[in-house]
């Protein structure tokens, strides 16, 4: 039987060698065998010997001789011989011939097919036929993926080509097929390098199962690498669904293998998913299975967190978590030991919510931030709420502690008193904290504001020794709002000190208040201070009074104690008793303090969520109000801009009309005056006149008369009239500006800022005055041709004068004719000529008046138009935002719901070991 390896390595010739003949050259030996075989009398086959000889020639690089030998093979080795011929062509550089030879081989021998494929694969790479190379290597793998080095060759090829898609695909298939660590390691390396991000997570489902069944350690590495690679990608949630399905499909044994790395992954993922970046519709089929699998992988010692998470999710989204997971969580929550205070997680949750709010431009109440810092202050062990009705002496008790009177009467606000090196006072608002200069300012703030929050630091021995803060509160009977705020503070303090006036008994209203305190904060310690004890006649009466108080509140606070106190005695005498009283009834335990602080921060978180929800309501209402306000303002502004346009037209028409009237009046004056002046020249015509030149004389005289009138009377009069016109126009425009000032003040009062200026351009008046001065300054009388024209009448008179002027008896007739002509001439052509010369520039000026008036009003009109566009944009944006809020409420409410899950989970963890109602 032929050895395939010998055929592959071209060592088939070794079958003809024997131990005895080892010293004989191979070529010589094969020649002897060939000769012997050829001389046999019976049938003989030289193909095997020729094949072997071809191998020897190939080794000695005599490729043509080798080809010659292999071409004469006609037995079962012919396909191998053809393959070897292709190899020889390849060595000779005849690549096309080699390719043709390889492709022509037809055989069912799988090793031969693969060897041919590998040869073609190498050849195709050399001639840059990479598509053929891809197809060839893939076909070879399909034939026999176990063929030695075949998949490694393919992997190296893919990597060299940076074709990670095929490389990853090969690694996945080989991992599943071979179940070998070698391929597991390769695939994990690809994932860690980020070469698998383009693959859908489901692509790795079968590989994940294989990893899980073969090697749990490699499985954890593989899952962790994929988890990290898909994080912050579009495939992340799909990956989480895939990994959830995986763990549902396998049987997890937490005793056989430690799943701590996976538990940490699930925990961090849950926290990440509930930071407010995802919505419930994206997570509804992810988180329930995620937390169930998280719980499945957890042991009892690290199962408190996932158990509390399962219960919290099921509390807020009933029926979404598998019942088995809920039952298991209930079992663990009963027995789990919580070794963490939860304070750090609560603070992180608070900060996470604040970051989300800031990211979405939602302002967080600064008081909540301030309270957080106050509650975790390392130098403060306790916060005590000081309460009592009006007249109980609560304020005098405070003054007794501080040694001075900071304010008069009962406070209407909340004042936090702390020990400090020097007096410091601050006002804490919803936006910031403000320093208060002195006690008078504090008193003024307290008198003008209700239910504010103040912080006062000053040296105080009791506060220093106790390392505590005392919060003075408004009287419980002042109003319901103050009492509600007081009750809200109960979950943030460590105890309540209730001050009672020794002269009065606990009223029914006070007992009712204390019952409310018990219901609102059942675990809060409450003790009493019997103030004004100096008014009680004797110690026995004091003891009786204390017994009455205890009896009254026994059903509410059976363990409450009462401390007699008087603000009139020196504080030093009472310090020891008060200090001992607080130390006894409010002992400090470091570990327990961390737990109580965590509970307080959780209360702040719940208050923060409630505040954000209210802000959402306020935002929607604010948008509606803003849109309505803008629409009303828009209507007023549009009405105003219409009125402004009307005013512009009215003023332009009025000013233009007055100007036109002035021009018409000037023209009319010229029309009336010029003929009169010219007709007066008839008096110059006498019999002794030189009729040959009378027309020249009269023409000169008439022009002189007109020039004197024009320059001495008409032009100064017109200048005065133009100046009066400018002044009158100024008054007209000033009225418009006054109207605009009134409107500006009205709108700016609405805006509460100087939104509009509405300043008109009065510079046009100076422009008018300058232009008129230039026009009038350029007007000069030009001599008119009055009697020197070639009209028939003038020609006749001129001819008669020359003809009859020398004849005395004809002069009387000429005088009469000249006088008659001068006195009865209309001079219309003279009037038109002078009028046109004088008023032409003013007519051009008139055409620009409307444009100038438009320029006067342009800036106010543009300013109002800009505001209108701004308001229209605000209305459009507001409506769009409001619509988004109504159409997509999940953008706001879903993150808050997820934050609430985190909060409830932390509350469950804090209450571990306590009774929990089993859900059925």
Phi, psi and omega in degrees: 000136182290135177275116184298321181298322178296322180293321180292317184275358184061046177236027178299332182301338182296342180291344180263358181266145176235165182299323183292331189260019185296332183278350183275137177304141186299316181298319180294318181298314180296327177295319178296316179298318180300314182296316181297315183295323183290333183267005176292143181285322179279184183300147180220156180231113181268358185298320182296319181291318177302318181300315180295320178298321178300323178297319180295314178301321180298319180296324179273012176062023173268074190293327181292320177296322180295317180298316181302316180295315185288334178291344182257024176265129180226022176251202184293349178273000183304314179302322178291323178296318177299319178297320179293325176299318177300320178298319180295316176304318181299318180293329178281354181085009179270073190292321179296318178295322179296314180299315181299320181293316180298314184292337182279350183287126177241118183202157174258001181285110185298312178303319179296317178302317182291319179298317177299317180299319180295322177295316177297320179303313179294317181297316182296325178294323183290328181258015175063030173263074189287330177297318177295324179296316178301310183298319183294313183291325178293320178294322179297319180294324177296326179294312182198092181295344180274358181301134187310129174065000186297308182292329177293320177299316180297316180300314180298320179299313180298318181293319178297326179276000184056031178266079186285341177296311178289326180295315180294317179301316178298316182296321179296313182296319181289326176297315180292319185285314187269333185055036183255143182300328180304312180284330175302314182296319179299314183294318178298321178298317177300317182296314181296331179280356179083018183276359185247004187296335182279353182271140172297140182304326181299338180300331184263006185301312182293321178296321179299316178298319179297312177304313183300317184286330186268312188210108183295324180295314177296325178300314180297318178297317182295312180297316181299316180297314178297318180303311181292325182289327182275347181298140181064027174237170180291343181269002190299310182293326176296319177299316181297322176295321180296314182291327175297314179298323180299310183290335174288335185269353181241162178262116184266128177245106183282348176275326183286327185219142179274118184259028186301319180296320179292320179301318179295321178298314179298318181297309181297325180292317178301315180298318181295318183292337184254025178273358178103005180268350181238161179248160186299324180293339176277333188254356189298331180252011180251302188295315180306316179287325180299311183287332176293316177293323175304314179294322180299322183278350185270149172266165180305324183290336175239024184264358183295314182299306179295327179296313179297325179293316178300315182292322180294315179297317181292332178293317184271335179229074186301140174082001182271338179261143180303136182305321180301320180293321179295315180298318179296319179297319179298320179295320180288321184296331179289324189254349186291144176257120182267106181269359179253145178286333182086358183295314182298316179297321180295319179295318179299318179297317178301313181295322179298317180294320179296319178297318178298316181297315180296321179299329182256021174059038176250122184282129178271137179302120183298331179301323180293319176297318181296317179298323179300311179297324180293316186288331181260012180300123185292340183268358180248120180274321185219153169239124180248133176268127180256118184229164179166164179277169178298134180090003181282348182089016181299317182293318179294329176297317178297313181297325178295320179294318186276340180081010177202163181262106181280326181209160183259143176072179180290142178284144174257009181229184178256122184242116180267118183257128180223158176284141179206162181291331180211168183290123175225134180228136181223151172251123182260119181246182180287349183242332181194188174238140187237134178288142176249129191289317184206179184296329180294319176297320178299315179298319180297316178300315184292329179285330185264341183236147176246148173058034174276172179239123180236150174238128179236123175245132176199160178300126179210118187295321181292313179297327179290313181294320182277348185049052184229172173233141177246130183253108176283140187234161175296153177305144184293341182256019182281311175191164185291327181295316179296320181293323178296316178297324178296316179297325179295334181281347187299323183281358180254356185245170182261347180187163179239126173254114183258124184267130181238136175284126183297340184275352182230159177268163175297123181282166178298325179293322179293318179296320177297320177297316180296327176294321176298319179299316181298318180290323184283320180224078187297335182267357182288132177281132180233127176225168192237148174241118178272097186276162181060038180296340180294344180276349178279132188302318188215168177297324180296319177294324177298315180297321179295319180296319179296320180295322179296319180295314180298321180294323182294322185255011184299322181289340181262307181232081184296336182262006183291147179242161181234131179246118175292139183210143174230132181278352183274333179283154177304139185297327181303327180289334185254353184301314184300314182294317181293318179297316179294321180300313180291319180297320182290314188270346178228065181295150184255123176237121187301311183295315180293328180297322178298322179293314180294324177296320177300318179297322180292318178295323176298323175298318177298320178298317179295320176296322179297316179297318178297321179295319179293321177298318178295322178297324177299316177296316180295323179298315181295314179296320179297321178296317179298315180296319181295318178298314180298316180298316180294322179294319177296316179295321179299318178299317179294319181293322178293320175297320179294317181292328175294317178296322181294321177295320178297317180298318179301314180294318180298313182293320179298318180291316182296314182291320179294320179297317180295323177293318179297320179297321180296316180295316181297323179295320178295318179296320181295321178298317178296321181296326181275323190278318185302311179300321181299313182296321182288324181291333178296342180292349179297334180295341180280347184272112181227169184292334180275000180292150178277099185288346175288332181239012184300324183292327178288318181297313180297320181298317179295318181295317180299317180295322179295318179296314180297320181295319180297316178295316185297312185278333184266332186239302189295309185296313177300322179296317179295322178299317178296319181295320178296320179295319177295325177296317178297317179296317179297321177296321178300317180296319178299312182290328178295324176298319178296318179296323179297319176298318180294324178296317178298317180293322178300312180297323179295312181290321179294328176293324176294317182283338185066018173214168178279076184284318184247146174250313176056043178271123180276165185265085181288353180298340181296332180294318176294324177297317178298313182298318180294316181296319180294319178297320178295316182294315180291327180291335181272351182284121176227142182289128177253134184301132182259147175271090188270311184245009183254019181274163183262047175279157181304318183294315181293322180296322180293316180295318180296318181292321179294322181296318180290326184281314186256000185297332183274350183261116188297321185289347179264354185291324180300318178297318181295319179302314182296319182293316178296313182297319180299318181294313183295319185283334184255359178289141180277334181058030182299321181295325178292315180301314181297319181296312182293317181299316181295318180295322184285313193261359179302310179300324181289331176293320177295320178299322181299324182294339181266000184296314181300319179294321179294320178295321176299321177295324179299320184264358189300311184296313176300317180297316179296320180299315179293319178299320179296318179294321178299314178298320179297316181292320178299320177294319179296320179296315180297315179295319179298317179294321178296314180296319179296319178297319178298320180295323182279321183283324184236064180296341182295336180300331180257311189285326182299311178301321180295324178295320179292323175297323179295324176300314179300317180296313181297321177299318178292323177295320177297319179296323180290333181263011178304146184084350178262165183298141177225129182290121181289129177277134181246000000 
